[in-house]
Amino acid sequence: IKISTNHLIINKKLAMTNKTYDLKKDERYLQLLSQSFPTIADASTEIINLQAILNLPKGTEHFLADIHGEHEAFQHVLKNASGNIKRKVNELFGDTLRESEKRDLCTLIYYPEQKIEFVKKVEADIEDWYHIVIHRLVKICRDVSSKYTRSKVRKSLPVEFSYIIQELLHESSADKDKTDYVSTIISTIISTGRADDFITTICNVIQRLAIDSLHILGDIYDRGPGAHVVMDILKNYHTWDITWGNHDILWAGACAGNDACICNVIRIALRYDNMDTIEDGYGINLMQLATFAMDVYGDDPCVEFMPKVKQPDTVDEKNILLIAHMHKAISVIQFKIEAQLIKKYPHWKMNHRLLYEMIDYKKGTIKLEGKEYKLTSCNFPTIDPKNPEMLTQEEQALMERLHHSFTVSEKLREHILLQLRHGCMYKVVNNNLLYHASIPLNEDGTLRKVEIEPKKFAKGKDLLHKLGTLIRCAFQTQTDAENNKEREYAIDYFLYLWCGPDSPLFDKAAMTTFERYFIKEKETHHEEKGFYFKFREREDIADLIMEEFGVNSATGHIINGHVPVHVNKGEKPIKANGKLMVIDGGFSEAYHKETGIAGYTLIYHSRGFELVQHEPFASEEDAIKRGIDIVGTTQIVELNQRRLKVADMDKGTELKLQIEALEELLYAYRHGFLSESERKNPPKM
């Protein structure tokens, strides 16, 4: 039982000097604790247990960012633990196995069922293979489980093979008295036809124990086809958290009923020809949008809106044109709804994005910052130049239908609420500060005050905390008018979080989506980044930000994603003299040519930090048949002078507080402040 130590501390000095013991203040908390530990023996045993845990090596943490719907690459990185399993195999077997054998062993751990079927087709003596492979897997499992208590390992084992795996893990074949015992267990597994199931089970256990906790630094959604698959995987993952990214917030806004967010979500899906998450994942039908688009833009070539198709030769031209028509239709509506919200909230200071008002519809030009540009096309049949942000009746009816589809999708809501339960705008864990994109800064490097509501400002930690509260407000059922108004604003504010200049999830002067579609001059496409991105190379700025969030800047780190690292242009992921790490995963195929790699992930184990640079993921089939991995090179970011223990981590601080509370309980028992009682149902050890 975790109880605040502020409420549990008993003043020993006062008691020992026979002064008054404040029983009324502390008794109720100690009595609650005594329900779990009713005797001196129980409390003492738990103290021994917790003290032992403090001296175990710290669990391995896995950091990923910017998955962008690439579920296959994501799943593979989870399976191989960003190379952590391969590292374990190399450490355990070294030169005793050939590289091809170690590669096959790793592939078996990642994809046991598929690899077993493949081996059966090519292996002449399958029983011999079973014997060899089970011995090796038990050795690996013993190693990855060594940093956990037996209790934790036991809880991670499936019931079917729990007893057998425990016996194999804790009995060594090197022990002469146990050699026959261990060999008999393995032989019997094979002779009873359970080898395939056992191998699959122990491989999954290795995957589970290789990573103690997973930290996702935002952007599960958009671009790739399987964001919903990623969320389903996470739903069953043992320990994970997320710091929300701008694309996650966009989908949260769509789920909450922000029509501008709904339009953006659909537009991005159409742009990358990836409707799988919308249609297959969340059951949202876009047929009405297709019908509307053909009716309104059927004669428009929509050149600017041709989707980025991965394999153009495999897609029907008519289908591509339909997607382009839908793409334009939803984009035109999006810019209208965004303009409505920008006008509704003047304190957002986004009037420079009222682009429809800057168009000369007769000349087909637009004036930006005093300069006139020719539009690539000026076919806007649904726009009234006198009231350009007004939706037509048909557009309004379409948006009502789409609004309903997004807000009633049970699976979408389930996934967004799952992100809310596991997520926040920032997280401090083990002296590392995690957030997705930025902390808004002023030109002089100081923390920038952001106007969240009219004349209500916040900066730094307070800003991210208040934004997190506002996001959650959008999903709370309100009963009175004042709270309903707050919820309405929270829903609208998702648009500002997506593209507002001072949003910590965006932090750019403008999102130039319109310009990229309709203006050839690339000078108009530029999105000026906030001062954070200009200062993040500076160690003093990293120190300032860490100290704002209560992180010890002497030993702490900032870890975030959001902006891909352009390795092919010489950019480095390690900044601010090693204090800031950018690990945009680069999972999205759309970024591979731009960055030259498939991004980074980060591993933090008991020996230090390892940054893993990935190669693009080809396919699961290649990984199984040819042992092709997507781990490229590993860069040692920081090595510790000694191996870190649980005692050095946040978990250690928590356990020390629990030990202190239990010691106070012991004191209370031994000095008669509380009486021991018999436990009716003793705890299972």
C-alpha positions in Angstrom: 0.0 0.0 0.0 1.5 3.3 -1.1 0.8 6.1 1.5 2.2 9.6 1.7 5.1 9.6 4.1 4.0 13.0 5.3 1.1 11.3 6.9 3.1 8.3 8.1 6.1 9.7 9.8 6.0 9.1 13.6 8.2 11.4 15.6 10.6 8.8 17.1 12.6 11.4 19.0 9.6 12.5 20.9 8.5 9.0 21.7 12.0 8.0 22.8 12.1 10.9 25.2 8.7 9.9 26.7 7.0 13.0 25.2 3.5 12.9 23.8 3.0 10.7 20.8 0.6 12.2 18.3 -1.5 9.0 17.9 -4.6 10.8 16.7 -2.7 12.3 13.7 -0.9 9.1 12.6 -2.9 6.1 13.9 -5.5 6.0 11.1 -2.7 5.8 8.5 -0.8 3.1 10.4 -4.0 1.2 11.0 -4.6 1.2 7.3 -1.1 -0.1 6.7 -1.5 -2.7 9.4 -4.4 -4.3 7.4 -1.8 -5.5 4.9 0.9 -6.2 7.5 -0.9 -7.2 10.7 2.1 -8.5 12.6 5.7 -7.7 13.3 6.8 -10.7 11.2 4.7 -9.5 8.2 6.1 -6.0 8.3 9.7 -7.2 8.8 9.4 -9.6 5.9 8.2 -6.9 3.6 11.1 -4.6 4.7 13.5 -7.3 3.9 11.9 -7.8 0.5 11.9 -4.1 -0.4 15.5 -3.7 0.7 16.5 -6.5 -1.5 14.6 -5.0 -4.5 16.5 -1.8 -4.0 19.7 -3.6 -4.9 18.5 -5.1 -8.1 19.8 -3.5 -11.4 17.4 -0.9 -12.8 14.9 -2.1 -15.4 15.5 -1.2 -19.0 13.5 1.7 -20.3 12.6 2.0 -24.0 11.9 5.4 -25.6 10.1 5.7 -29.0 8.7 8.8 -30.8 6.7 9.6 -33.9 5.4 6.2 -34.9 3.0 7.8 -37.4 0.9 4.7 -37.9 3.7 2.4 -39.1 2.5 -0.5 -37.0 4.7 -3.2 -38.6 7.9 -1.3 -37.9 6.7 -0.4 -34.4 5.9 -4.0 -33.6 9.3 -5.1 -34.8 11.0 -2.5 -32.6 9.1 -3.7 -29.6 10.0 -7.3 -30.4 13.7 -6.7 -30.8 13.7 -4.1 -28.0 15.7 -1.7 -30.3 18.5 -4.2 -30.4 18.6 -5.0 -26.6 17.8 -8.6 -27.2 20.5 -8.9 -29.9 22.9 -7.3 -27.4 22.0 -10.0 -24.8 22.5 -12.8 -27.3 25.9 -11.5 -28.2 26.9 -11.1 -24.6 25.7 -14.6 -23.7 27.0 -16.6 -26.7 29.9 -14.4 -28.0 32.1 -16.5 -30.3 30.5 -19.8 -29.4 27.9 -19.2 -32.1 28.3 -18.1 -35.7 26.7 -14.8 -36.6 24.1 -16.6 -38.7 23.1 -18.7 -35.7 22.8 -15.7 -33.4 20.8 -14.0 -36.1 18.4 -17.0 -36.4 18.1 -17.1 -32.6 17.1 -13.5 -32.5 14.6 -13.9 -35.2 13.1 -16.9 -33.4 12.6 -14.7 -30.3 11.0 -11.9 -32.3 8.7 -14.1 -34.4 8.6 -17.6 -32.8 5.5 -19.0 -34.5 6.5 -18.0 -38.0 10.2 -18.9 -37.5 9.3 -22.4 -36.2 7.1 -23.1 -39.3 10.0 -22.0 -41.5 12.5 -24.1 -39.7 10.3 -27.2 -40.0 10.5 -27.0 -43.7 14.2 -26.9 -43.9 15.5 -28.7 -40.7 16.3 -32.4 -41.1 16.4 -33.3 -37.4 13.7 -31.1 -35.8 14.0 -32.8 -32.4 17.7 -32.1 -32.2 16.9 -28.5 -33.1 14.2 -28.3 -30.4 16.8 -29.5 -27.8 19.4 -27.0 -28.8 17.1 -24.1 -29.1 15.2 -24.6 -25.9 18.5 -24.7 -23.9 19.6 -21.5 -25.5 16.2 -19.8 -24.9 16.2 -20.8 -21.3 19.7 -19.3 -20.9 18.6 -16.0 -22.5 15.4 -16.0 -20.4 17.4 -16.6 -17.2 19.6 -13.6 -18.1 16.8 -11.1 -18.9 14.9 -12.2 -15.8 17.9 -11.8 -13.5 17.2 -8.1 -12.7 13.7 -8.9 -11.4 12.3 -10.5 -8.3 11.0 -14.1 -8.6 7.6 -12.7 -7.9 7.6 -10.3 -10.8 9.0 -12.9 -13.2 6.3 -15.4 -12.0 3.5 -12.8 -12.7 4.8 -12.3 -16.2 4.6 -16.0 -17.0 1.5 -17.5 -18.7 -0.3 -20.0 -16.5 0.1 -22.9 -18.9 3.9 -23.1 -18.7 4.5 -21.1 -15.5 5.7 -23.9 -13.3 8.0 -25.5 -16.0 9.6 -22.2 -16.9 10.2 -21.4 -13.2 11.9 -24.7 -12.7 14.1 -24.3 -15.8 15.1 -20.7 -14.8 16.1 -21.6 -11.3 17.7 -25.0 -11.9 21.0 -24.9 -13.8 22.0 -27.9 -16.0 25.6 -27.1 -14.9 24.7 -28.5 -11.5 25.6 -32.2 -11.8 22.7 -33.2 -9.5 20.2 -31.4 -11.7 21.5 -32.2 -15.2 19.2 -35.2 -15.7 16.3 -33.3 -14.1 16.6 -30.4 -16.5 17.2 -32.6 -19.5 14.2 -34.7 -18.7 11.9 -31.6 -18.5 13.1 -30.5 -22.0 12.8 -34.0 -23.5 9.3 -34.4 -22.1 8.2 -31.1 -23.5 9.4 -32.3 -26.9 8.0 -35.9 -26.6 4.5 -34.7 -25.6 4.3 -32.4 -28.7 4.4 -29.2 -26.7 7.7 -27.9 -28.0 6.2 -25.3 -30.4 3.9 -23.9 -27.8 6.7 -23.8 -25.2 9.2 -22.1 -27.5 6.6 -19.5 -28.5 5.8 -18.9 -24.8 9.3 -18.5 -23.6 10.2 -16.2 -26.6 7.2 -14.0 -25.6 8.5 -14.0 -22.0 11.9 -12.9 -23.2 10.3 -10.0 -25.2 8.3 -9.1 -22.1 11.3 -9.1 -19.7 13.8 -7.4 -22.0 12.0 -4.1 -21.5 10.7 -3.0 -18.1 8.8 0.1 -19.3 8.0 1.8 -22.6 7.9 5.6 -23.1 6.3 7.0 -26.2 7.1 10.6 -27.0 4.0 11.3 -29.1 2.6 11.0 -32.6 1.1 7.6 -32.9 -1.3 8.9 -35.5 -1.3 10.0 -39.2 0.6 9.2 -42.4 0.9 5.4 -41.9 -1.9 2.9 -42.2 -2.1 1.3 -38.8 -2.3 3.8 -35.9 -5.3 1.8 -34.6 -3.2 -1.4 -34.7 -0.5 0.4 -32.6 -3.1 1.4 -30.0 -4.4 -2.2 -29.9 -0.8 -3.4 -29.2 -0.3 -0.8 -26.5 -3.7 -1.7 -24.9 -2.1 -5.1 -24.0 1.4 -3.9 -23.3 2.6 -4.4 -19.7 3.9 -0.9 -18.8 3.8 2.2 -21.0 3.1 5.9 -21.0 2.9 8.6 -23.6 3.6 12.3 -23.8 1.0 13.5 -26.4 2.2 14.7 -29.8 0.5 17.2 -32.1 -1.0 14.4 -34.3 -2.3 12.6 -31.2 -4.0 15.8 -30.1 -5.4 16.3 -33.6 -7.2 12.9 -33.4 -8.2 13.6 -29.8 -9.8 16.9 -31.1 -11.6 15.0 -33.8 -12.9 12.5 -31.3 -14.1 15.3 -29.0 -16.0 16.9 -31.9 -13.7 19.7 -33.2 -14.7 19.9 -36.9 -11.4 21.6 -37.9 -9.5 18.6 -36.5 -11.9 16.2 -38.2 -11.1 17.9 -41.5 -7.4 17.8 -40.9 -7.4 14.1 -39.9 -9.3 13.2 -43.2 -7.1 15.5 -45.3 -3.9 13.9 -44.0 -5.2 10.4 -44.6 -6.2 11.3 -48.2 -2.8 13.1 -48.8 -0.9 9.9 -47.9 -3.5 7.6 -49.4 -3.9 5.9 -46.0 -7.6 5.6 -45.1 -7.1 2.3 -43.3 -7.2 3.8 -39.8 -10.2 5.9 -40.5 -12.3 3.4 -42.4 -11.1 -0.1 -41.3 -9.8 0.9 -37.8 -12.6 3.2 -36.6 -15.5 2.4 -39.0 -15.9 5.9 -40.3 -17.5 5.9 -43.8 -16.2 8.5 -46.2 -18.7 7.7 -49.0 -20.7 10.9 -48.5 -17.5 12.9 -48.8 -16.7 11.0 -52.1 -20.2 11.8 -53.5 -19.9 15.4 -52.5 -16.4 15.8 -54.0 -17.5 14.2 -57.3 -20.5 16.5 -57.6 -18.6 19.7 -56.8 -15.1 19.0 -58.1 -15.8 16.3 -60.8 -14.4 18.5 -63.6 -11.4 19.8 -61.6 -8.1 18.1 -62.3 -7.1 18.7 -58.7 -3.4 18.5 -59.6 -2.4 20.0 -56.3 -4.2 17.4 -54.4 -2.9 14.2 -55.9 -2.1 11.7 -53.1 1.4 10.6 -52.2 0.9 7.0 -53.4 3.6 4.5 -52.4 3.2 2.3 -55.5 1.4 4.4 -58.2 1.5 1.5 -60.7 -0.7 -0.6 -58.5 -3.5 2.0 -58.0 -6.3 2.7 -60.5 -6.1 6.2 -62.0 -9.8 6.8 -61.4 -9.3 5.9 -57.8 -6.4 8.3 -57.5 -8.4 11.1 -59.1 -11.3 10.4 -56.7 -9.0 10.7 -53.7 -7.7 14.0 -55.1 -11.3 15.3 -55.4 -12.0 14.3 -51.9 -8.7 15.7 -50.7 -9.6 19.1 -52.2 -13.2 19.1 -50.9 -12.2 18.5 -47.3 -9.3 20.9 -47.5 -11.5 23.8 -48.7 -13.9 23.0 -45.9 -11.0 22.8 -43.4 -9.7 26.3 -44.2 -13.3 27.7 -43.8 -13.8 26.1 -40.3 -10.3 27.1 -39.2 -11.1 30.7 -40.2 -14.4 30.6 -38.1 -12.4 29.5 -35.0 -9.7 32.1 -35.6 -12.3 34.8 -35.7 -14.1 33.4 -32.7 -10.9 33.7 -30.5 -9.0 36.9 -31.3 -6.5 36.2 -28.5 -5.1 33.4 -30.5 -3.6 36.1 -32.7 -3.9 34.0 -35.9 -5.7 36.5 -38.2 -2.7 36.3 -40.6 -4.1 32.8 -41.4 -7.5 34.1 -42.7 -6.2 33.4 -46.2 -9.5 33.2 -48.0 -9.9 37.0 -47.3 -6.6 37.7 -49.0 -7.5 36.1 -52.3 -8.5 38.2 -55.4 -10.9 35.6 -56.9 -11.1 37.4 -60.2 -7.4 37.6 -60.8 -6.6 34.3 -59.1 -4.0 35.8 -56.8 -3.3 36.1 -53.1 -1.5 38.8 -51.2 0.8 37.7 -48.4 2.9 40.1 -46.4 2.5 42.8 -49.0 3.5 40.6 -51.9 1.1 39.2 -54.5 1.3 35.6 -55.7 -0.4 33.7 -58.5 -2.5 30.8 -57.3 -1.9 27.5 -59.1 -5.7 27.3 -59.5 -8.6 29.4 -58.3 -11.5 27.0 -58.7 -13.5 27.5 -55.4 -17.1 26.9 -56.4 -18.3 26.7 -52.7 -16.7 30.0 -51.6 -18.6 33.3 -51.4 -15.9 36.0 -51.7 -18.0 38.3 -49.5 -18.2 35.6 -46.7 -15.5 33.1 -47.6 -15.6 31.1 -44.3 -19.3 30.3 -44.6 -20.1 26.7 -45.4 -22.6 25.9 -48.1 -25.7 23.9 -47.1 -24.1 20.8 -48.7 -20.8 21.3 -46.8 -22.7 21.8 -43.6 -24.7 18.6 -44.1 -21.5 16.7 -44.9 -19.7 18.0 -41.8 -22.7 17.1 -39.5 -22.4 13.6 -40.9 -18.7 13.4 -40.4 -18.9 15.0 -36.9 -21.4 12.3 -35.9 -19.2 9.5 -37.3 -16.1 10.6 -35.4 -17.8 11.3 -32.1 -19.8 8.1 -31.9 -16.9 5.8 -33.0 -16.6 3.5 -29.9 -13.1 2.2 -30.9 -11.7 5.7 -31.6 -13.0 6.9 -28.2 -11.6 3.9 -26.5 -8.2 4.6 -28.0 -8.2 8.3 -27.2 -9.3 7.7 -23.6 -6.5 5.1 -23.4 -4.0 7.8 -24.4 -5.5 10.1 -21.7 -5.2 7.5 -19.0 -1.6 6.7 -19.9 -0.5 10.2 -21.0 0.1 13.8 -20.3 1.8 16.8 -21.9 5.1 16.0 -20.2 6.6 13.5 -17.9 9.6 13.4 -15.5 10.9 9.9 -15.0 14.2 8.9 -13.4 15.6 12.5 -13.8 14.7 12.6 -17.5 12.2 15.2 -18.8 10.0 13.9 -21.6 7.8 16.0 -23.9 7.0 15.8 -27.6 8.0 19.0 -29.3 9.1 22.1 -27.4 8.8 24.5 -24.5 7.9 28.0 -25.9 10.8 30.5 -25.3 11.3 34.2 -25.8 14.0 35.7 -28.1 16.3 36.1 -25.1 15.9 32.4 -24.1 13.6 32.9 -21.2 10.4 31.0 -20.8 7.6 32.4 -22.9 4.2 33.3 -21.4 1.4 31.9 -23.5 -2.1 33.3 -23.5 -4.3 30.2 -23.0 -7.5 32.0 -22.4 -8.1 35.8 -22.7 -5.7 37.5 -20.2 -4.8 34.1 -18.7 -1.1 33.3 -19.2 1.2 30.4 -18.3 4.7 29.4 -19.1 7.0 26.4 -18.7 5.8 23.6 -16.4 2.6 25.5 -15.5 1.8 25.9 -19.2 2.0 22.2 -20.0 0.1 21.3 -16.8 -2.8 23.7 -17.6 -2.9 22.5 -21.2 -3.2 18.9 -20.0 -6.1 19.9 -17.8 -7.8 21.7 -20.7 -7.4 18.6 -22.9 -9.0 16.4 -20.3 -11.8 18.9 -19.8 -12.9 18.3 -23.4 -13.8 14.7 -22.5 -15.6 15.4 -19.2 -19.4 15.4 -19.0 -20.6 18.8 -17.7 -23.9 19.6 -16.0 -24.0 23.4 -15.8 -23.7 26.2 -18.3 -20.4 27.5 -17.0 -18.7 24.2 -17.2 -20.2 23.5 -20.6 -18.7 26.8 -21.9 -15.3 25.7 -20.5 -15.7 22.3 -22.3 -16.7 24.1 -25.6 -13.5 26.2 -25.4 -11.4 23.1 -24.6 -12.8 21.3 -27.7 -12.1 24.4 -29.9 -8.6 24.8 -28.4 -7.5 21.5 -30.0 -7.0 23.5 -33.2 -4.7 26.0 -31.5 -2.7 23.1 -30.1 -2.4 21.7 -33.6 -1.3 24.8 -35.4 -1.2 27.8 -33.0 2.2 29.7 -33.1 2.8 29.4 -29.3 1.5 25.8 -29.0 4.2 23.7 -27.4 3.1 20.9 -29.8 3.8 23.1 -32.8 5.8 26.2 -32.0 6.0 27.7 -35.5 4.9 31.0 -36.9 2.3 29.3 -39.1 1.3 26.0 -40.6 1.5 26.8 -44.4 -0.8 24.0 -45.6 -2.7 26.3 -48.0 0.5 27.8 -49.4 1.9 24.4 -50.2 -1.2 23.5 -52.1 -1.8 26.6 -54.1 1.4 28.7 -54.4 4.5 27.5 -56.3 6.9 29.9 -54.7 8.6 27.9 -51.9 9.4 31.0 -49.9 5.7 31.0 -48.9 6.0 27.3 -47.7 8.5 28.1 -45.0 7.4 27.6 -41.4 9.5 29.7 -39.1 10.3 27.7 -36.0 10.0 29.1 -32.5 13.0 30.1 -30.5 13.2 26.8 -28.7 14.4 25.1 -31.9 17.1 27.8 -32.3 18.3 27.5 -28.7 18.1 23.7 -28.1 21.8 23.3 -29.0 22.7 25.5 -25.9 23.5 23.7 -22.7 22.3 26.7 -20.5 18.9 26.6 -22.2 18.6 22.8 -21.5 19.6 23.5 -17.9 17.0 26.2 -17.6 14.2 24.0 -18.9 15.2 21.0 -16.7 15.3 23.1 -13.6 11.8 24.5 -14.4 10.5 21.0 -14.3 12.4 20.0 -11.2 15.0 17.9 -13.0 18.6 17.9 -11.7 20.4 19.6 -14.7 23.8 18.2 -13.6 22.7 14.6 -14.3 19.4 14.9 -16.1 18.3 14.8 -19.8 15.6 16.2 -22.0 14.2 13.6 -24.4 11.8 14.5 -27.2 10.9 13.9 -30.8 8.6 15.8 -33.3 11.3 17.1 -35.7 13.1 14.4 -37.8 16.8 14.4 -37.5 18.3 15.0 -41.0 21.3 12.7 -40.8 22.0 13.0 -44.5 22.6 16.8 -43.9 25.0 16.2 -41.0 22.5 16.9 -38.2 23.1 15.1 -34.9 20.4 13.8 -32.5 22.5 14.7 -29.4 22.3 18.4 -28.5 23.2 20.7 -25.7 26.4 18.9 -24.8 24.6 15.6 -24.4 21.7 17.0 -22.3 19.0 17.0 -25.0 18.3 14.0 -27.2 15.9 14.1 -30.2 14.6 10.7 -31.1 12.1 11.3 -33.8 11.6 7.7 -34.7 11.3 8.4 -38.4 9.1 5.4 -38.7 7.0 7.1 -41.3 8.1 6.0 -44.8 7.4 9.6 -46.0 10.5 10.8 -44.1 13.0 8.1 -45.2 14.3 9.9 -48.2 14.3 13.2 -46.4 16.3 12.0 -43.4 18.4 9.2 -44.9 17.4 6.8 -42.1 14.4 5.4 -40.4 15.0 7.4 -37.3 16.1 6.7 -33.7 15.0 5.0 -30.6 16.7 5.2 -27.1 17.5 2.5 -24.6 18.3 3.4 -20.9 19.5 0.4 -19.0 21.6 -0.1 -15.9 24.8 0.7 -17.6 23.7 3.9 -19.4 22.0 5.3 -22.5 22.2 3.8 -26.0 20.9 5.6 -29.0 19.9 3.2 -31.8 19.8 4.3 -35.4 17.4 2.3 -37.5 17.3 1.2 -41.1 13.9 1.2 -42.9 11.8 -1.9 -42.1 11.3 -4.0 -45.2 8.8 -6.6 -44.1 8.0 -9.2 -41.5 8.7 -11.9 -44.2 12.3 -10.6 -44.7 12.9 -10.5 -41.0 11.8 -14.2 -40.6 13.3 -15.8 -43.7 16.6 -13.8 -44.0 17.0 -12.5 -40.4 17.0 -8.9 -41.6 16.7 -6.5 -38.7 16.0 -2.8 -38.7 18.6 -1.9 -36.1 21.4 -0.2 -37.9 24.1 1.3 -35.6 24.1 1.9 -31.8 25.7 4.9 -30.3 26.7 5.0 -26.7 25.4 8.3 -25.4 26.4 8.0 -21.8 27.9 5.2 -19.7 27.5 5.2 -15.9 30.5 4.8 -13.7 28.7 2.0 -11.9 25.8 -0.1 -12.7 22.6 1.7 -11.7 20.3 0.0 -9.2 16.6 0.3 -8.4 17.6 2.4 -5.4 18.9 5.1 -7.8 15.6 5.4 -9.6 12.2 6.9 -8.9 11.0 3.4 -8.0 13.8 3.3 -5.4 12.6 6.6 -3.9 9.1 5.2 -3.7 10.3 1.9 -2.1 12.4 3.8 0.5 9.3 5.7 1.5 7.5 2.5 1.9 10.3 1.0 4.0 10.3 4.1 6.2 6.5 3.7 6.7 6.9 0.0 7.6 9.6 0.9 10.0 7.3 3.3 11.7 4.6 0.5 11.8 7.2 -1.8 13.5 7.9 0.9 16.0 4.2 1.3 16.7 3.8 -2.4 17.3 6.9 -2.8 19.5 6.0 0.2 21.7 2.3 -0.6 22.1 0.8 2.2 20.0 -0.8 -0.5 17.8 -1.6 -4.2 18.6 -0.7 -7.0 16.3 -3.5 -9.1 14.9 -3.8 -12.5 13.2 -4.0 -12.6 9.4 -7.0 -14.6 8.2 -5.7 -14.9 4.7 -1.8 -14.8 4.7 -0.3 -13.2 1.6 1.0 -15.4 -1.2 4.7 -15.1 -1.6 
